[in-house]
Amino acid sequence: VRGATRAPNVVALTDQFNDISGWVVYNVVTQMDLKKRAALIRKFIAMAEELRKLNNLNGVFAIVAGLSGAPVHRLKRTWELVQKDKRANEAWEQQLELTNPQSAFGKYRTAKAGCRPPALPYLGVYLQDLTFIEEGNNDKLENGYINFVKFRMVADVLGEVRQFQQHPYNLSPVPAIQEYLLSTRILDEEKLFALSLTVEPRTSNARTLK
């Protein structure tokens, strides 16, 4: 509650990220038809490609989070079909590489540095950077002086966020799509995983429809 009061926009963007990821998972695990389920995953991969072209890196991360989460990741038969599509498979590998947390999200940071505004960077990396700065540096030095190095690092992170805020997108809203996304049913992880087991059970007696 305190965080929501002090940083309502951060909380709102985080909630939106989770809603998009959940929306991706829900659509995949509620599709009983194997081929249609694979087609849905390819559609989401294509969607992430378009978001990347728009420099909406936060959106790319949200879709990848949904597709790589346990309920969808475990759908072996579905992914086997997806991987037969060379273009979709290559795009997915590139998206996994972009969102890979190795080397402190090195690939992502390189991509972000090459973005020309407008752009929407991934909020999670900024929050991680601020957390590391806060936990790894004292507010004051041993002599009691203010640790200006720490606060300069914080200012650098916030300054970069501010730079992206100066260049808004010039996109036309589509009310029908907005209404659809806002009305999407969001389930918790346990229920989504249960649905995943329904479409592709752990046993060999799969009930997935061809």
ABEGO torsion letter per residue (X at the ends): XAAAAABAAAAAAAAAAAAAAAAAAAAAAABABAAAAAAAAAAAAAAAAAAAAAGBAAAAAAAAAAAABAAAAABAAAAAAAAABAAAAAAAAAAAAAABABGGGAAAAAAAAABBOBBBBBAAAAAAAAAAAAAABBABBAAGBBBAAAAAAAAAAAAAAAAAAABBBBBBBBAAAAAAAAABBBBBAAAAAAAAAAABBABABBABBX
